[in-house]
C-alpha cells in the first residue's frame, strides 16, 4: 500500500514537472513572438558585425518552443503510461521536431521578410529608430531601426548616451555602435557629431 502511494506521488510529481515546463515555455513563447527576442545569444562583442543574417536556431523563440513541446509531449507520454525513459525520450524528440519545424517554417521566413539586405552595424550610426523596450536609467533596453531602402527591421540592445531613462516609443538617433549595444539619444535632444565608435 505504501509503495503504491509513493508511486502515485512520484507520478504526480513528474506530471507537475512536465506541466510546469509546458506552461512556462508557452508563456515565454507568446511573449517572444509578440515583443521580440528576450535575449540574443552572441550579441556581445559584435561590433562591426553584419546584421540581417540568418537567425540562430538557439534564439529565445526556438528555445521556448522547445520547452513548450518538451513539456507537452512528456505529459502526453505520461498519460499514455509510458516508462520514465520513454517519457523523457518522447519529450526530447517531440521538442526537437517542433522546435526544428518552428525554426525552419516560421523563424527563418520571418527573418527573410524583415529584409534580405546585409547591413554593417556601423551603418546604423546617425540613423533614427524607436525604443521598443524601455531603456532604464543606467541600463540596457531595445531599439528598432529601419534602415532606408532596405525594408529590414533591425532590433538591437541599446543604452542611453546620458544614462537617462528612455521610455518605449521614444524616437532616438544612434550615436555609437559598441560591444553588445548601441548608444542612442532622443532625437529632440541630439546636437552635434556622434562620438567615434569604441574600440
C-alpha positions as CSV (number, residue, x, y, z in Angstrom):
1,X,0.0,0.0,0.0
2,X,2.8,2.4,1.0
3,X,4.7,1.5,-2.2
4,X,1.6,2.3,-4.3
5,X,1.1,5.6,-2.6
6,X,4.8,6.5,-3.1
7,X,4.4,5.6,-6.8
8,X,1.3,7.8,-7.1
9,X,3.1,10.7,-5.5
10,X,6.1,10.2,-7.8
11,X,3.8,10.1,-10.8
12,X,2.1,13.3,-9.8
13,X,5.4,14.9,-9.3
14,X,6.6,14.0,-12.8
15,X,3.2,15.2,-14.2
16,X,3.7,18.6,-12.5
17,X,7.2,19.0,-13.8
18,X,6.1,18.4,-17.4
19,X,3.1,20.7,-16.9
20,X,5.2,23.5,-15.4
21,X,7.7,23.3,-18.2
22,X,4.9,23.4,-20.7
23,X,3.2,26.4,-19.1
24,X,6.4,28.4,-18.7
25,X,7.5,27.6,-22.2
26,X,4.1,28.5,-23.7
27,X,4.0,31.9,-21.8
28,X,7.6,32.8,-22.9
29,X,6.9,31.7,-26.5
30,X,3.9,34.0,-26.7
31,X,5.9,36.9,-25.2
32,X,8.8,36.5,-27.6
33,X,6.6,36.3,-30.7
34,X,4.7,39.4,-29.6
35,X,7.5,41.7,-28.4
36,X,10.6,40.1,-30.0
37,X,13.6,38.2,-28.7
38,X,14.1,38.2,-24.9
39,X,17.9,37.6,-25.3
40,X,20.3,37.3,-28.2
41,X,23.0,34.7,-27.9
42,X,26.1,36.1,-29.4
43,X,25.2,39.8,-29.0
44,X,28.4,40.6,-27.0
45,X,31.4,41.6,-28.9
46,X,29.6,42.0,-32.2
47,X,31.0,45.5,-33.0
48,X,31.2,45.9,-36.8
49,X,29.4,42.7,-37.5
50,X,26.7,42.2,-40.1
51,X,23.0,42.3,-39.2
52,X,20.3,40.8,-41.3
53,X,21.9,37.4,-41.4
54,X,20.0,34.2,-40.8
55,X,18.8,34.0,-37.2
56,X,20.3,31.4,-34.7
57,X,18.5,28.1,-34.1
58,X,19.3,28.8,-30.5
59,X,17.3,32.1,-30.4
60,X,14.9,32.5,-27.5
61,X,11.9,31.9,-29.7
62,X,13.1,28.5,-30.7
63,X,14.3,27.5,-27.2
64,X,10.9,28.5,-25.7
65,X,9.0,26.5,-28.4
66,X,11.3,23.5,-27.5
67,X,10.4,23.9,-23.8
68,X,6.6,24.0,-24.6
69,X,6.8,20.9,-26.8
70,X,9.1,19.1,-24.3
71,X,6.5,19.6,-21.5
72,X,3.6,18.8,-23.8
73,X,5.0,15.6,-25.2
74,X,6.3,14.4,-21.9
75,X,2.9,14.9,-20.3
76,X,1.2,13.0,-23.1
77,X,3.7,10.1,-22.8
78,X,2.9,10.0,-19.1
79,X,-0.8,10.0,-19.7
80,X,-0.2,7.0,-22.0
81,X,1.6,5.3,-19.1
82,X,5.0,5.1,-20.8
83,X,8.0,4.3,-18.7
84,X,10.1,7.2,-17.4
85,X,12.7,6.7,-20.0
86,X,10.0,6.7,-22.7
87,X,8.5,9.9,-21.4
88,X,11.9,11.7,-21.4
89,X,12.6,10.3,-24.9
90,X,9.2,11.4,-26.2
91,X,9.7,14.9,-24.7
92,X,13.1,15.3,-26.2
93,X,12.1,14.0,-29.7
94,X,8.9,16.0,-29.7
95,X,10.5,19.1,-28.5
96,X,13.3,18.8,-31.1
97,X,10.9,18.2,-34.0
98,X,8.6,21.0,-33.1
99,X,11.4,23.5,-32.4
100,X,13.2,22.5,-35.6
101,X,9.9,22.9,-37.6
102,X,9.3,26.3,-35.9
103,X,12.8,27.5,-36.9
104,X,12.6,26.3,-40.5
105,X,9.0,27.2,-41.2
106,X,8.4,30.3,-39.1
107,X,11.5,32.0,-37.8
108,X,13.6,31.8,-41.0
109,X,10.8,33.1,-43.2
110,X,10.0,35.9,-40.8
111,X,13.7,36.9,-40.9
112,X,13.7,36.9,-44.7
113,X,10.6,39.1,-44.7
114,X,12.4,41.6,-42.5
115,X,14.9,42.2,-45.2
116,X,17.5,40.3,-47.1
117,X,20.0,43.1,-47.4
118,X,23.1,42.6,-45.2
119,X,24.0,45.7,-43.2
120,X,27.1,46.6,-41.3
121,X,26.5,47.6,-37.7
122,X,28.5,50.8,-38.3
123,X,25.9,51.7,-41.0
124,X,23.4,52.2,-38.2
125,X,25.2,55.3,-36.8
126,X,23.3,58.5,-37.4
127,X,20.1,56.6,-38.3
128,X,16.9,57.2,-36.3
129,X,14.9,54.5,-34.6
130,X,12.4,53.9,-31.9
131,X,12.8,52.5,-28.4
132,X,10.7,49.3,-28.3
133,X,11.7,48.1,-24.8
134,X,12.2,50.7,-22.1
135,X,15.8,51.8,-21.6
136,X,16.1,52.0,-17.8
137,X,18.2,54.6,-16.1
138,X,21.8,53.4,-16.5
139,X,20.6,50.2,-18.1
140,X,20.0,48.5,-21.4
141,X,16.8,48.4,-23.4
142,X,16.0,47.7,-27.0
143,X,15.8,49.9,-30.1
144,X,14.3,49.1,-33.5
145,X,15.7,50.8,-36.6
146,X,14.5,50.5,-40.3
147,X,17.5,51.5,-42.5
148,X,16.3,53.4,-45.5
149,X,15.8,51.5,-48.7
150,X,16.3,48.0,-47.1
151,X,12.9,47.1,-45.6
152,X,14.9,45.4,-42.8
153,X,13.8,45.9,-39.2
154,X,16.9,45.8,-37.0
155,X,16.3,45.4,-33.3
156,X,19.4,45.8,-31.1
157,X,20.2,46.2,-27.4
158,X,20.7,49.9,-26.6
159,X,21.9,52.3,-23.9
160,X,21.1,56.0,-23.4
161,X,24.0,58.3,-24.1
162,X,23.4,60.2,-20.8
163,X,22.2,57.2,-18.8
164,X,18.7,58.6,-18.5
165,X,15.6,56.6,-18.7
166,X,14.1,56.4,-22.3
167,X,10.5,55.0,-22.4
168,X,9.2,52.8,-25.2
169,X,8.1,54.9,-28.2
170,X,10.8,57.5,-27.9
171,X,12.4,58.5,-31.2
172,X,16.2,58.2,-30.9
173,X,19.3,58.7,-33.0
174,X,22.1,56.1,-33.0
175,X,25.3,57.8,-31.9
176,X,27.6,54.9,-31.5
177,X,28.0,51.1,-32.0
178,X,29.6,49.5,-29.0
179,X,30.3,45.9,-27.9
180,X,26.9,44.4,-27.3
181,X,24.8,47.5,-27.6
182,X,24.1,50.8,-29.4
183,X,24.4,54.2,-27.8
184,X,21.4,56.4,-28.5
185,X,20.0,59.8,-27.7
186,X,16.5,61.2,-28.1
187,X,16.1,62.9,-31.5
188,X,14.9,66.2,-29.9
189,X,17.9,66.2,-27.5
190,X,20.5,65.3,-30.2
191,X,23.0,68.0,-31.1
192,X,26.5,67.8,-32.7
193,X,28.6,65.0,-34.1
194,X,28.3,61.5,-32.6
195,X,31.4,60.2,-30.7
196,X,33.7,57.9,-32.6
197,X,33.0,54.1,-32.2
198,X,34.5,52.5,-29.1
199,X,37.4,50.1,-29.9
